Amino acid sequence: MTRITSSGRNASIIAISALALTLGACAHAGSASASQPGIIKIGVSLPITGVDASDGVPATEAVKLAVEDANAHGLVPGFTLQVEVLDDAVNGLHNAKRGGENFQRLNEDGAVLGVIGPLNSDVALTEIPLSNEDGLALVSPANTSPGLTKGTQALELRRAHPDQVTYFRVCTTDDIQGPAGATYEYQQLKARTAYVVDDSNTFGRGISDEWARQFESEGGRILAHEHSNGQSADYAPIAVRIKAAHPDIVFFGGEAGTGGAKFKIALDAAGLGSTPFASGDGIQNAEYLNLTGKDAENSYATVAAVNADALPSAGEFVRTYRARETAPLGAYAANSYAAAQALIAAIAQASADDKGALPSRADVLAKLRATQNVPTVIGSFSFDENGDTSEHIISIYKARAGKWAFLYQRDFASGP
């Protein structure tokens, strides 16, 4: 069992911070070219500082790689693609208000034909209405809340133009991610009773509800479901209540920085280190491992994305990324590359249909809505009428000796 040392944590933070500064410099350089002819920009709004940087920085770098590759292969003849990067984190945490400000800033730049992001579902709640009102494509590599694209909430988010989808995502949703985790943990870990806690945020409450529903349908019993105050919560009393309940497993709905790491440390301090701790993709990152150290052991996490190392189609991307960057690959880097590929393909098709002219944002959106079997590093996929991907891949990991060990991967597109 290896503990992540203070020097190891500092090295990781320094590497991510250095890369974030590089990304910021690239963003500034891109701004200077806004009025230049032959320039098409792809906006990026992701958390590249703070606790989400271990996912946001690799995702941003992946978009840059996709754009570099597209330019090298002349995928949009007559045009050079550039990346405009903005950070949606404030004081170390992703921030919905900042995300909205970022989107408005990108919208004001006429050279931007689409935006990759956001990473977090609560930020998407702010950005989707702006995308719909402004008619600027928004393609997320990582948002998993079902209500962003389906049901009455999605219609409200598209209230400016309810019949026009402008938001797309290349990951599957929590109504698939949550049940996939619950099924695995009931069937493979043999858990029969569970204590559920969430951070009260959009993503955390959503995935915990879906997980609990599936766990009960498998035959399990939910002993309690508490809604915490996230990172500001005192998890010690909750851990005491959990210990008294003797669950087979504890499930947390949320992220490393919204209480996940703090909660796991409290559980270990209460003597529950041997009780499996399960969560979604919000904890499957380097930050969770850095914050929890040896207490990360016995943690399980689902990710609504492929394990890039297990896909031959992602091999060149993975090799290139690791040859250039010191920051770990991250759960959604391959998805971010694929999101950029889908957007670039739409831009290229729209330009070709107009005999090589600069496409309009409306033309790019029309091509995204019609996307069918676009080839990407995570495989070919289509967007449905809601903007959701046809791929429903879930991967499962376990924290082991200071790393996330890959356990399982499956495409749930055909059902459970």
MODAQUI-V623166 format. One record per backbone hydrogen bond with DSSP energy under -0.5 kcal/mol. CO is the residue of the C=O (numbers start at 1). NH is the residue of the N-H. E is the energy in kcal/mol with one decimal. If there is no record, write none. Layout:
# MODAQUI-V623166
<<CO & NH & E> <CO & NH & E>>
This chain:
# MODAQUI-V623166
<<3 & 5 & -0.7> <5 & 9 & -2.4> <6 & 10 & -2.6> <7 & 11 & -2.3> <8 & 12 & -2.1> <9 & 13 & -2.5> <10 & 14 & -2.8> <11 & 15 & -2.4> <12 & 16 & -2.4> <13 & 17 & -2.8> <14 & 18 & -2.6> <15 & 19 & -2.1> <16 & 20 & -2.5> <17 & 21 & -2.1> <18 & 22 & -1.9> <19 & 23 & -2.6> <20 & 24 & -2.4> <21 & 25 & -2.2> <22 & 26 & -2.2> <23 & 27 & -2.2> <24 & 28 & -2.1> <25 & 29 & -2.2> <26 & 30 & -2.2> <27 & 31 & -1.7> <28 & 32 & -1.1> <30 & 33 & -1.5> <31 & 34 & -1.6> <33 & 36 & -1.6> <36 & 39 & -1.0> <38 & 80 & -3.1> <40 & 82 & -2.5> <41 & 43 & -0.5> <41 & 113 & -2.3> <41 & 114 & -0.5> <42 & 84 & -2.2> <43 & 116 & -3.1> <44 & 86 & -2.7> <45 & 118 & -0.5> <46 & 48 & -0.9> <46 & 88 & -1.4> <49 & 52 & -0.5> <50 & 53 & -1.5> <52 & 55 & -1.6> <52 & 56 & -3.1> <53 & 57 & -2.5> <53 & 58 & -0.5> <55 & 59 & -1.9> <56 & 60 & -2.2> <57 & 61 & -2.7> <58 & 62 & -2.1> <59 & 63 & -1.5> <60 & 64 & -2.0> <61 & 65 & -2.2> <62 & 66 & -2.3> <63 & 67 & -2.3> <64 & 68 & -2.5> <65 & 69 & -2.7> <66 & 70 & -2.3> <67 & 71 & -2.5> <68 & 72 & -2.5> <69 & 73 & -1.7> <70 & 75 & -2.4> <71 & 74 & -1.1> <76 & 79 & -2.0> <80 & 40 & -2.5> <82 & 42 & -2.7> <83 & 85 & -0.6> <84 & 44 & -2.6> <86 & 46 & -1.6> <88 & 95 & -2.7> <90 & 93 & -1.6> <92 & 51 & -2.4> <93 & 90 & -3.3> <95 & 99 & -2.3> <96 & 100 & -2.1> <97 & 101 & -2.2> <98 & 102 & -2.7> <99 & 103 & -2.2> <100 & 104 & -2.3> <101 & 105 & -2.2> <102 & 106 & -2.5> <103 & 107 & -2.6> <104 & 108 & -1.6> <106 & 109 & -1.1> <108 & 110 & -0.8> <109 & 112 & -2.1> <111 & 41 & -3.1> <111 & 113 & -0.6> <114 & 43 & -2.7> <115 & 117 & -0.6> <115 & 139 & -3.0> <116 & 45 & -2.0> <118 & 142 & -0.7> <120 & 123 & -0.6> <120 & 124 & -1.6> <121 & 125 & -1.4> <123 & 126 & -1.0> <123 & 127 & -1.9> <124 & 128 & -2.8> <126 & 130 & -0.7> <127 & 131 & -2.6> <128 & 132 & -2.7> <129 & 133 & -2.4> <130 & 134 & -2.8> <131 & 135 & -1.8> <131 & 136 & -1.2> <137 & 115 & -2.3> <138 & 140 & -0.5> <138 & 168 & -2.8> <139 & 117 & -2.1> <140 & 170 & -2.2> <144 & 174 & -3.4> <145 & 148 & -1.5> <146 & 149 & -1.7> <146 & 150 & -1.8> <150 & 154 & -0.6> <151 & 155 & -1.5> <152 & 156 & -2.0> <153 & 157 & -2.2> <154 & 158 & -1.3> <156 & 159 & -1.4> <158 & 161 & -0.6> <161 & 164 & -2.4> <163 & 165 & -0.6> <166 & 138 & -2.4> <168 & 140 & -2.9> <173 & 176 & -1.9> <173 & 177 & -2.8> <174 & 178 & -2.1> <176 & 180 & -2.1> <177 & 181 & -2.1> <178 & 182 & -2.3> <179 & 183 & -2.7> <180 & 184 & -2.0> <181 & 185 & -2.6> <182 & 186 & -2.2> <183 & 187 & -2.7> <184 & 188 & -3.1> <184 & 189 & -1.0> <185 & 191 & -1.9> <192 & 221 & -2.3> <193 & 248 & -1.3> <193 & 249 & -1.2> <194 & 223 & -3.1> <194 & 224 & -0.7> <195 & 251 & -2.4> <196 & 226 & -2.7> <197 & 253 & -2.5> <198 & 228 & -3.1> <201 & 205 & -2.7> <202 & 206 & -1.7> <203 & 207 & -2.7> <204 & 208 & -1.8> <205 & 209 & -2.1> <206 & 210 & -2.0> <207 & 211 & -2.5> <208 & 212 & -2.5> <209 & 213 & -2.3> <210 & 214 & -2.0> <211 & 215 & -2.6> <212 & 216 & -2.2> <213 & 217 & -1.7> <214 & 218 & -1.8> <215 & 219 & -0.5> <215 & 220 & -2.5> <216 & 219 & -0.9> <221 & 194 & -2.4> <221 & 223 & -0.7> <224 & 196 & -2.8> <226 & 198 & -2.2> <226 & 228 & -0.6> <229 & 232 & -1.3> <230 & 233 & -1.7> <233 & 235 & -0.9> <234 & 238 & -0.6> <235 & 239 & -2.6> <236 & 240 & -1.8> <237 & 241 & -2.0> <238 & 242 & -2.4> <239 & 243 & -2.5> <240 & 244 & -1.8> <241 & 245 & -1.1> <242 & 246 & -1.1> <242 & 247 & -0.6> <243 & 246 & -0.5> <248 & 276 & -0.7> <249 & 195 & -1.8> <250 & 278 & -3.1> <251 & 197 & -2.6> <252 & 254 & -0.8> <252 & 280 & -0.5> <253 & 199 & -2.1> <255 & 258 & -0.8> <255 & 260 & -2.8> <256 & 259 & -0.8> <256 & 261 & -1.4> <259 & 263 & -2.9> <260 & 264 & -2.0> <261 & 265 & -2.1> <262 & 266 & -1.9> <263 & 267 & -2.2> <264 & 268 & -2.1> <265 & 269 & -2.2> <266 & 270 & -1.4> <267 & 272 & -2.8> <268 & 271 & -1.6> <272 & 275 & -1.4> <276 & 250 & -2.5> <276 & 278 & -0.5> <277 & 300 & -3.1> <278 & 252 & -2.6> <279 & 302 & -1.5> <280 & 283 & -1.4> <282 & 256 & -2.5> <283 & 285 & -2.4> <285 & 289 & -1.3> <286 & 290 & -2.6> <287 & 291 & -2.6> <288 & 292 & -2.2> <289 & 293 & -2.1> <292 & 295 & -2.0> <293 & 296 & -1.7> <294 & 297 & -1.4> <296 & 299 & -1.2> <298 & 277 & -2.3> <299 & 399 & -2.6> <300 & 279 & -1.6> <301 & 397 & -2.6> <303 & 305 & -1.6> <303 & 395 & -2.7> <304 & 172 & -0.5> <306 & 308 & -0.9> <307 & 310 & -2.2> <308 & 311 & -1.5> <310 & 312 & -0.6> <311 & 314 & -1.2> <312 & 315 & -1.4> <314 & 318 & -2.7> <315 & 319 & -2.4> <316 & 320 & -2.6> <317 & 321 & -2.8> <318 & 322 & -2.5> <319 & 323 & -1.7> <320 & 324 & -1.2> <321 & 324 & -0.8> <321 & 325 & -2.6> <330 & 333 & -0.7> <332 & 336 & -1.9> <333 & 337 & -2.2> <334 & 338 & -2.3> <335 & 339 & -2.7> <336 & 340 & -2.2> <337 & 341 & -2.2> <338 & 342 & -2.5> <339 & 343 & -2.2> <340 & 344 & -2.9> <341 & 345 & -2.5> <342 & 346 & -1.8> <343 & 347 & -2.3> <344 & 348 & -2.8> <345 & 349 & -2.4> <346 & 350 & -2.4> <347 & 351 & -2.4> <348 & 352 & -2.4> <349 & 353 & -2.3> <350 & 354 & -0.9> <351 & 354 & -0.6> <351 & 356 & -2.5> <351 & 357 & -0.7> <352 & 355 & -1.7> <354 & 357 & -1.0> <360 & 364 & -1.9> <361 & 365 & -2.4> <362 & 366 & -2.2> <363 & 367 & -1.8> <364 & 368 & -2.2> <365 & 369 & -2.6> <366 & 370 & -1.2> <368 & 371 & -1.5> <371 & 383 & -1.5> <374 & 381 & -1.3> <376 & 379 & -1.5> <381 & 374 & -2.4> <382 & 390 & -1.6> <384 & 387 & -1.8> <387 & 169 & -2.0> <388 & 384 & -2.7> <392 & 412 & -3.0> <394 & 410 & -2.1> <395 & 303 & -2.5> <396 & 407 & -2.9> <396 & 408 & -1.4> <397 & 301 & -2.2> <398 & 405 & -3.3> <399 & 298 & -1.1> <400 & 403 & -1.2> <403 & 400 & -3.3> <403 & 405 & -0.8> <405 & 398 & -2.3> <408 & 396 & -2.6> <410 & 394 & -2.7> <410 & 412 & -0.7> <412 & 415 & -1.9>>
